[in-house]
Amino acid sequence: MTLAALAGGTAHAASGEKIGTVDTAFQWIGRDHDIIVEAYDDPAVQGVTCYVSRARVGGIKGTLGLAEDRAEASIACRQVGPIHISAPLKQQEEVFSERMSILFKRLRIVRMVDAPRNTLVYLTYSEKLIDGSPQNSVTAVPVDRATAIPLRK
């Protein structure tokens, strides 16, 4: 599922569009442990898609949605078409958020603007209500200098 435009400058809870999975460990009951790759279109920047890979716990708990996935993810954002920014962007803004456990853990993707280099920087990390994880991944999408990145004041 692709994302609709941001409402009020806050991130939408979202499920990425599933690109594929690979099994990492066989489970007798329930789905296998796996790594899923999902695509997220930036809702404010037409022409940029972020690909996120993350581990998912299988077995009975994973199949029922009760397992807590590991706090590890990798991100690669790419220009997939002409870049068009219809409204000024915040210097730093969370653009995606997705639940990773039934209660407390979320996968987050934040977009930052590196104005001097005319580049969009995307950071992914997981957040846990009590104790977050320092594990993160970062990627950048340079924007042609002919297309200025408008910033919100």
Disulfide bonds with the S-S distance in Angstrom:
Cys50-Cys77 2.05
